[in-house]
Each structure stands twice: as structure tokens, then as C-alpha cells.
């Protein structure tokens, strides 16, 4: 096992570990057909480290040799109305602000291509998705082309107006090398607009949201550490903001020869981030204990409990309490997940309709932003459990 002693976001070596999760399943969103397969998923340790030079947070034990591309995985959120409204809003923003009409849009790490399809449909032109894990046949839009490969220098030659990269950078360990590759790929003339979106760590730290820490995410950005990365790799930042209930961090930038450090209000200093990390370190065990007691109590009372919302948050949450053995089922509205089993945990995915018969006493919602949508769905089915949100 390698324990990184330098920061992959700035290449300096003033880093310190501050939080461990042992035996985390290395996959969160792969599709597994049996409980045995789910429980056999390899486990590895996480040690979050803080960089005192650039404020970046990363898993210093991350194993970069894991193949995350060849197994089928499900990470589509497009089945939720709330999420589609969000994607539509950010698409309209980009199209309007940068006048992207009938142009070429590239998406790095496009997953199943839902966002690319949406923004292409709204803006016209053509869309090119680059992702080694793209599943053939998921998109029928004739204006889209998909390359099942990793981003490389040659892709910079595509005459794009906009390059998007949503929820990909947090999976990349060598973040400085990756952004340098993207910058280099554009050469000295091509200057597309760059739009990146990642989860933001400051909220995770402030809320002691341990469920948002899992193996597949090796890199955790704050506004400050993301801005420092972009500037240090030759990008001028046009906009930097939080969105999606402050869960996501969005950045718009363009390659530039000179990157004058215009700072944005949300960019925290390294000292401020260090304080946040120290507060997290002090309080996180209390938060873990609170949830452990609550779940153990539900178990002792013989109540039926379910988690609503699969994917990574469910794995991040359940990893810490798998020994209690409370959750047989997890609800997820993505029909492709139905009947699959959660990696490393072994709970089975069911569709919302399952609750009509199962009638759980307690439902724990993994993402509070969906609370109204989920409560409405349950009430319409005649299901009225105690609802908790993380
Ligand atoms: Zn650093």
C-alpha cells in the first residue's frame, strides 16, 4: 500500500492525515446481481489528508491501479425530477452566458451521456462524450458521438466551444497532472470555455457528513483548493460558485497565458480550511456515535427500516454501520438498479412501489434535497413512515 506524502494537487509535501475509514468497499455504484458478489467486493482503507500548501483534501492511501471502467456501473440521477431541473438550469445558464448555440460541446467523463444529451438538445450543434465507461446504446440523439476512452492530448484538437467535466475530477488522484493535460491539449490557440462541477468538501466537513466520503472519491475540493488548482495549471477563472443546496462546486474558466488572481467571495483561505479540518477531527466521532445509537435503537425495537437513495452516499453511510445489519433493502428510483445488491454491504435495491407492501416504520433519506419529492411519493402510495434525513 502506498501512503502519499505529497499533495497531488500542488506537488508539495506539507500534508497531514486527519480522518480514517477502514475497510471501505472500493466500488459504490457497480451493478452486482447477488448478495455474495456484493459482499465479496474488495475493501481498502481511506485516510483523508489535508495539504497545508493548497488546502486540498485527498485520500492518501488511494490505490490508483483499480480498474473503475470495465465493470458495469449505475450512477444516473436523471430519474429524479429535482435533478433534471437542476441540469436544465445549469445548461440554460451556460448557453445563455457564453452564447453557445449550434456549437460543439465536449464532455469529459460523460458517464451515460444524460447531461450531454440535455445541453445538446437545448443548444443545438453536436456533442462529443469522452468516457471509457460509456455504455453503448444509452443515448439515441444522432448529434452525439461517444469515445470510449480516457481524455488525452488529441481530444484537445476537437474544435469545441465548451468543454464540460461534471463529477469526474473527484475520481482523479493526480489532479494537477490531469488539469495540466487538459490545458496542454488546447495548445496555444484553442480557447474553449471550461465548465467543471465537483462535490464541495467544506460543507461535508461543517456537517460532519461522513456519508459523503467513500473510496471512489479520492479528491475532495473546496472553493479555495479548486481555484488554486485552476490558476496553477494556466486557467483564468470566470466564475466560481456553489449550487445544488451548496453540495456542488461549479467553476467556469478559460485557458489563459496570464492568470491574474482575481479571487471570489467563496474562496476560503488555507488557515480557514485548516480550522475546519481541525473541528471535523474533534467532532466526527460524536456524529458517528449519534447515528450508531439511533440505528441500534431502531434495530432493538424490531422496527423495519429502509434507506432511500442508493449509490455512493448509501455506501458511504452504511459502510460505518454494516455490523448492525439493519437494512435489508434500499430504495432507488433508477430502474437499472432494481434487484441489484449494494457493494460491500449486501442490501438489495428495490423500486419505490415495493414500500406499499413492505410498509417500513423508518425511512432514512440519503440526500435531504429530495425529501419533499420522496415524502410525496410515499404518501401517494399510502406509506407514512418516520422519516430521517442525513
Ligand atoms: Zn497541495
Boltz pocket constraint, residues with backbone or C-beta under 6 A from the ligand:
constraints:
  - pocket:
      binder: B
      contacts: [[A, 7], [A, 8], [A, 9], [A, 10], [A, 11], [A, 12], [A, 51], [A, 52], [A, 53], [A, 54], [A, 55], [A, 56]]
      max_distance: 6.0
